[in-house]
Amino acid sequence: MSSNERPAVLLVEPIHAKYLALLEKHARVVRPGGFDEASLAAAAAEHRIDAIVIRTKGCVSKKILAASPRLKVVGRHGIGVDHINIGAATARGIWVVNTPAGSLTAVAEHTWMMILALSKFALGGDAAVRRLEFNFRDRNKSLELRGKTLGVIGLGRIGTRVAETAVRGFGMKVLYNDIVKYPAKERRLRARKVSLKTLLAQSDVVTVHTPLDASTRGLIGTRELARMPPHALLINCARGAIVDTVALAGALSSAKLRGAGIDVFDPEIPPPRHPLLKCGNAILSPHSAAQTPEANLNYGAVVLDVLRVLAGKRPQFPLNEIKR
């Protein structure tokens, strides 16, 4: 088979060398000239692509789908698919797949890094020692986690791993809010499903692990933050648009909330004068929770499902259902 007869895969961003080599063995790999919609649509049309592998940059919109009449599968190198129009893909008979457990360990550990650093005033204590201000310990008391309540918004794979650590590692209680009820997890973790209002009011630590969609966009705003006790912590390693960070900055600066850990933003790079950047009781990271070598290797495995579909087989991790 000549190189032009092999399926063409639009690779939007780099992937792990192991899976890049596998992809290049079975397909022609096409790289776009840019990440904007016009550039992706142009590359799709020019190369008559059969598949797309996308990470966080760019999108898979109706325009890009329309420019790809041969497209059979969209592979998300990661978990979140809010930048992929799954409905339009399904209508065109295009599979959408991801790597649901790819960043499970990485994001759960990053979440706990933030919880522990905030509960123990780690960054402030470090800065105080460097200034030789040891009276910092008298002004800022650490929070012990044992016996406290963890509120998990979204008890999927990552939320469950965070909850398991809370119960087994720190002796915490667990509340959760989800559109799905998980009786087996409730028994195993002694967790209780509650309303969002109750979770916010009764949790000492709230951690967000829900997908971004119409129902979760702006889920945590001024009213929700006001329901949290002033000693509570809020962690968001899910999607930036779930939490109103301007409202969060207001709660932090007015001591209505003890601290927050934020790994995701909306927009992805906040403006220089965003009030959250000035909050000393917030730990911020540049959407890096999943950026470990192990997670990037795991994410690259989306290539396996892409190649399955191109070979006429059903994918292992579909996000939609295509009837043939």
N, C-alpha and C positions, 0 to 999 in steps of 0.2 A: 504494500500500500504506500503510495507517495505521501509526502508531508501534507500536501494540499487536500488529500482525501481523509486525513485524520480529523477528528472533531476539534473545533477551535474553542478554547476556554479563555475568557476575558478575566485576567488576574488583576484585580484592582489595586492591591497592595502586596508587598512581599510576604512570603510564608516560609516556614521552616525548610531548610535545605533538603531534608529527607523526603518531604512530601512534594516539594518542587520537582525533585528528580523523578519521582513517580509520575507526577502529572505530565512532565515533559516526555516521559517514555511512551505515554499513551495518547497524547494530544498535542496540538499546536498551542502554545501559550502566547496570548496576546496581551500586551500592556497598553493601557490608555495614555493619551497625552496629558490628561488632567483628571481631577476628581469631580468636576462639576458635571451637571446632568448632560449638557451639550457634548462635552468631550466623551463621556461614556457612551452616549447614544451614537455618536459618530464612529467610535471604534467598533461598537457592536454591529452597526450596519456595514461598515467597510469589510470586516473580517468574517461576516456571516457566522456569528458565534453560536455554539451549541450549549455553552454553559458559562456561568458567571461565578467566580469566587470573590467574595467581598468581605472586608473587615469592617472598620468603623467609618472610613472616609467614603464619601459619595453616597449614592442611593440606587435603588432599583425601582424606578418609577414607571408609570404607564407609558411615558414617552420612550424610555429605554426598552421596555418590553415590546412596544410596537416596532422598534427598530431592530428587533431580534426574532424574525419569523421562524428560525430554526431552533430557538432556545428550548431546552428540555429541562434544565435544572438550575437553580440558584443556590449556591452553597455559602452559608454564613460562617465565616471563620470566627466563631465566637458563639454567643448565646442570644443577645438581644436582636430583635428583627424589626424594630420600629421604623427603620429606614428602608424596609422592603415592603412593597405593596403586595402582600400575600393574596388578597382578594383578587386583584387583577391577574396575578400569576396563575392562580387556580382556574380562573375563567378561561385562560389560554392553554390550560393543560400542562402547566409547568410546575414541577416539584420544587418545593423550598425545603432545604435541610439545614441543620446546624449541628453543633457539638455540645449538647446540653450539659455534660459533666466536665467540659474542658477546663474550666477555671474554678471548679468546686473548691479545691484545697486552697488555691491562691487567694481567692476573694474571702473565703471564711477566715483565713489567717490574717489577712489585711484588716478585716472587720475587728478581729480581736486585738490586733495591734492598736487600733484606734481606741477601742473601749478601755484597754488597760492604760494606755498613755494618758487618756483624759481622766480616768478615775483616780490616777495617782499623780496628777499634775506633773507629768514627766518632763515636758518641754520647759515649763516654767521653773521647775526645780533645777534642771540643767543650767538654764540661763542664770539663775540666782547664784549657783555655786561659782560660775565663771566670774561673777561680780563680787564673790566672797560675801554674799548676803545670806547668811545662814538663818536669819530670823524669818526667812521665807516659809520655813516649816511650821512656824507658829501662826502665820496668816492663812496658810492654805493646807487644809486637812484632806488627806486622801480618803477615798470612798472604798470601803470593803464591799466586795461583790457577794460574798456568801450570804445566802438567805434573801438576797434582793430578787426583783422580778425583771426578767427580760421579756420585752414585747417584740415579737417577730411579725413584721408585715410581709406576708408572702412566705409560706412554709414549703417552698420547693426544695430542690437539692441543696442549694447554698444555705437557705434559711434553716433547713433541718440540721446541717452540719454545725452551724453557729449555735443552734439550740442544744445540740448534743454536748458541745463543749461547755455550755453554760451549766447544764445539769450535772455532767460527770466530772467536770474539772473544777467548778466553782460552787456547786451546791445551790444553784439558783432555781427559781421557779420560772415557768414559761407560760406566757399567754401568746396567742397568735390570732391574726386576722387574715382571712383568705377567702376567696370565692368557693374554695373546695374544703370539705370537712375531711380530716384525716384521723379516723378512729384508731388505727394501729399506731400511728405516731403519738397520739394522745396517750395511749396506754404506755408506750415505751418511754416517753419523756415526761409523763404525768403533766402534759400540757393541756390547756383549756382554750377552746375557740371562743372568742368574744368579739363584740362590735369594735370598730375602730375607736369610737369614743371611749369605751371602757378601757381598751388597751392603753391609750395615751394617758388616761387619768391614773392608771394603776401600775404603770411600769417605771422602773428606775432607769432602765436603758431601753431605748427603742431603736431597732435596726431594720432598715428597709431592704427587701429582697424581692420585690414584685416587678414584673415586666412593665414597660411603659406602653399604655394604650389610652384610649379615650377615657376610661374609667379611673385611671391612676394619674393622669396628667394633673398637676396641681393638687395632689391628694393631701399634702401637708402644707397648710397655709397659716395665716394669722390665727384663725379660729382654732385650728387643731393644735398649734403650738401653745396657745393659751390654756389648753386642757392639761398640759403636761406639768408635773410638779417642778418647782424651781431647782431642785437638786438633780434633775434627770439629764441624761445624755441622749443625743440623737445621732445616729450613724446612717449615712446613705452611700452605699457602694453599688447602687443599682443603676438608676438613670437620673440625670440632673433635673429634668422637668417634673419629677415627682414631688420635689420639695421646693417651695418658694424661698429661695436663698436670701432675698431682700428682707422678707418677714423673719427669717431665721436670724439674720444679722441683728435685727431690732430686738429680738428676744434675748440674744446673747449679750448685747451691749447694755441692756437694761436689767441684767441679772435675773431675768425670768426663766433662764435655762442655764444649767451649770456648764455645759459644753456640747460641742458637736464635732463629728468627724465626717468630712465631705470629700469623696473621691471623684464625683461626677458633677458636671455643671451644665447649665443651659443659659446662654450658648456654651459650647465646649471650652472656650477660653473666655473667662469673664472679663468685662471691661476693667481697665486699670483702677478706676475709682469705685469699684463694687464694694459696698460696706462690709461684706464678709471678710475681705482681705485685711481689714483692720482689727478684726476680733481676735484678741489674744487667747481666748478660750475656745478657739476652733483649730482643729488640725486639718489641714488641707493637703490633698495629694492630686497629681495631674492625671487622673483617670488611669492610674497605674496599678490598681489592685490586682489585675489579672496579668500583669506584665512580668511573668517569671519564665525562665527557660522551659520549665516543665509544662506550664500552661500553653505556651506558644507551640510546643510540640504536640500537645493534646489537641489544640485547635486545628492544627494542620491536618488532622485525620479526617476533616470534612472532605478532603480529596477522595477518600475511599467511597463515600456516598455519591459524590459527583460521578466518579467512574462507574459505579454500579448502575446509575441511571443511564449513562451514556452507552452502557452495555445491554440496555433493555431490561434491567432488573429493578426490583422495588428497593428503595433506599431503607437503611436501617433506622435513621432518625428523621422521619418526615414531619414537617410542621403543617402540612395540608394533605388532602387526599385527592389523588388523581385517578379517575376511572378510565381504563383502557378498553 
